[in-house]
């Protein structure tokens, strides 16, 4: 990570925080739509029978570095800090060698988070705090099982088709598109979890900018004000006209994540509408400070 500081800002914790306290309404709607699809629960059951969780856990233990004990203690403390804020158990954490900046979560019964080496190189400690909290948001909100299904959809469908003499394959396209739609919307819920941890919009925006332009050579010249203006340009380019809505739907239909600009826009809208303040008790002015003050511990 770029900075060697340890996070020492005085941050609020949220005892008894529930997923529905910060769940994005689009996530809630997409989850209901997904569960209403005939055959969906059958495929979920098949996924659990396959045992993907244990397969990926063994793979991580065999080939990646687990953050545990004296192994990368600062990174583990950052994770533990986030779990205290979100009031949840600490999952396992692994680091894998991959130049692409990425993070993902697996495991329904015993979840674990994986960070790539490219992400570690790209982010400073505060931005990594936001991303770890984002992944914790997926666990807190029960996203992990459906995300595992989305990532391994073809395998699950093939097994289910064999068990039903091919009948389940008839629903494959509609279900896969619904899964992608839900997965994109679940990301916006987890971004809210990230913001509840870092409690500063500037940190979230710099993380988004770095994910959009993943070259360390560019970071020093990035400008957040221009990024915020780009959000407005995106809004102007995707107005409510039929043709623009159609183009947007076609472009995003098979994406697993929303556009980074859209993620930043929805997080900003949550702040502007006082949704963040309602959950956190932190004012818009405080969360939008460019240089949050540093102190010694979480409240």
N, C-alpha and C positions, 0 to 999 in steps of 0.2 A: 504494500500500500504506500501511497505517496508520503503520508505523514507518519511520524513515529509517536505522535501524542496518544494518550489514552483519553477516552471520552470522560470528561469530568464536569459537564454542565449539570446543573441541578434540574432534573427532569421530574415531572409528575408521574406517579404510578396510578393505575386504575384498578383497585381491588374489585373483584366481582364483575369485571368487564365481560359482557356477553357478545357473541358474534353479531347478533341482530342489532346491537347498539350502533354498529358502524357499517353494516352490510349495505352495499350499493343497491338501490332498488332494481336496477337492470339485472343484477346477479340474482336477486330474489325471484324476479319474473322468469328469467331463463331457466332457473332450477325447477320451478313449477312446470314449465313447458316441457322440459326434458323428462321429468318423472311421469308426465301424462302420456308419453309415447308408448303405444302397445309394444310389449316385449322388452322394454328398457330394464325393468327390474330382473327379468330372466338373465339378461346379459351381465348385469351387475353380479348376480349370483355365480355365474360361470367364471367371471373374473376372479372372484374370491377363491373359487375352487382351484384355479390354475396355480396360485401361489407365487405371483409375480414379486410380491414384497420380499420373500425370503431369497429369491433368485438375485434381485438387485442388491439386497443387503450383503449377501456373500460376495458378490462381485466387487462391492465397495471395500469390504474388508480385505479382499485379496489384492486389489490393484491401486487403491487410493490411500491418502493419509487421513487418519481419523484424528480430529481435534479433541484431545482427551488428556487429562493429567497434566504432565509437563510439556506435552506436545502443543505448541502454538497457544500458550496460555492467554495472551492478550486478546486473540480472536475469540477464544472461548468466553472470556469475561464479557466481551461485547455481546455475545449471544445471550449470556445469562442476564445481563443488564436488560436486554429487550424482553426476555421472558418475564422478568419481574414487573416491568411496566404493563405488559399485556395480561398479566396474571394467568400464566400457563406453565405447564411442565417443560423442561428443557429437552429438546430432541437431540439425537446424535448429529454430528456435523463432520463432513468429509471434504477434502480438497482433492481435485483431480487435475491432471495436466491436460490443458486444452487452451489454445490461444484465444478462442472465442469467448468474450465476456458473457458469462451466463450463470444462472443459479436455478436450481430446481429442487423439488421436494417429492419424496416417495414414502410409501408406507402408511397403511391405514391403521394397523394395530400398534406399530412401533415406528413412528415417522422419523425420517432423517432428511437432512438438507445437504446438498452437494453444491460447492462453489468451484468454479473453474479458476485455473491459474491466471487466465486472461482477465478475469474480473478482479482478482486480487491486485494485479498490476495496474488496472485502470482506476480503481476507486481509492479515495482517501478514507480514513477511518470513519468519519461521519457518514459518508455516502455508503460505505459498507454496512454501517449500522442501519441505514434506511432499507437496504436490500435484504439483510437478514430479517428485519422486522416484517418486510413484505412476505417473505417465505413463511415466517411464523403465522402471518395472517391466513395463509392457505390452510395451515394445520388447525388454527383456532376456529375457522369457519367450516371445517369438514370438507374441504375441496379435494383432498388428496386422492380419494378413491376414484372419483370421476375423472380427475386428471390422468391417473394411471390408465383408465379405460381409453381416454382420448389418445394417449401416446401409443397404445398397443391395440388400437381398434381392430386392425386386420386380423391379428392373432386371435383375439377374443371372438370375432365374428366367425372365423373359420372353425373354431372349436364348437361354437354354438350351432353353426350350420350343420356340422356333422351329427350333433345331438338331436337336431330337429328335421333331418332329411332335407336340408336346404331351405326350409321355410324362413328362418331368421334372416337369410341374405336378402329377402324381399324388402326389408325395412332399412337396409344398410345405408343408402345414400341420405335419406331423410334424417336418420339418427346421427350420422356422422356430421352433417351440417349443423344439427342442433347442438351436438357436443362442442363443435368449434365455436358456435355462437355463445354458449354458456361459458366456455373457457376464456374467451376474450373478456366477457363481462365480470368474471370472477377476479380478473387481474385488477380491476378498478376497486374492488373491495379490499384487496390486499395492499394496494397503494395507500388506502386509508389507514391500515394497520401500520404501515411504514411511517406515515406522518404522525400518528399518535405516539410513536416512539421518539422520532427525532425532534418533533414539536417545532419544526422550522421549515417553511416552504422552500427557502433558498437551497437547502441541502437536497431536498427532493428534486428540485429543478436541475441542479448540477449533475445529479445522478442520471436523470433522463437525458441531458445533453451528452454526457459521456457515452451512454448506451447508443445514442443515435449516431455519433461520430467517434467511433472507438479507435482513435489514434492519439496517443499521449503527446505527440508533437503539436496537436491543435489545442489542447486543454487551456493553455495560458492565454489564448486569444479569444476564448469563448465569452460571449456577452449575454447575461441573463435577460437584459431588457430587450435585446433583439429576439431572443427566444420567445419571450412573452408576446412580442409583436407578431411573430410567426404563428402563434396560436390564433390571433385575430385573422391573419391571412387564411389560415386553414378554415376558420368559421365562414369567411366570405366565399371561399371556393367550394364549400359543401353546404350551400343554402338548402332551403326546403323544396327547391324545384324537383320535379319528377326525374329529370335526366341526371342531376347531380346525386340524388339519393340512389338511383339505379347504379351509377358508376361506383359509388362508395360500397354498395352491397356486393357488387361483383368483385371488386378488389379485395374486400375483407372476408369473403365467404369461407375461404379455406385457411385463414390465418388463425394461429393459436393465441396471439396477443394483439391487443388494439394498437393502433399507431401511437407512438410515444407522445406525439403532440396532443392526441386525444386524451391520453392518460393525464398529462399535465393540465389540460383544460378542465377535466372533471375534478381533479384534486383542487384546482383553484376555485371552481364553482362551489365545491363543498365548503370551502372556507368562506367565500363570499355570502353564501346562504346561511351562514352561522351554524351549519351542521357540525363542523369540527368543534366550534366553541361549545355547543350543546353537550357533546360527549365529553370533552376534555376540560371545560372551564377555562380554557386559554383564549384570550381575545384575538381578533384578527390582526391587530397591530403587533402583538407579541409574536405570533406565528410567522409574520411576514418580515421580521427583523432580519437585516442582512448579516449582522454579526452578533449572534446570540452570546450573552455573557457566560463566562465559565465559572463553575463553582466546584464543590467537592463530591456531591453525592446525589442520588435520587431522593425525592421527597417521600 
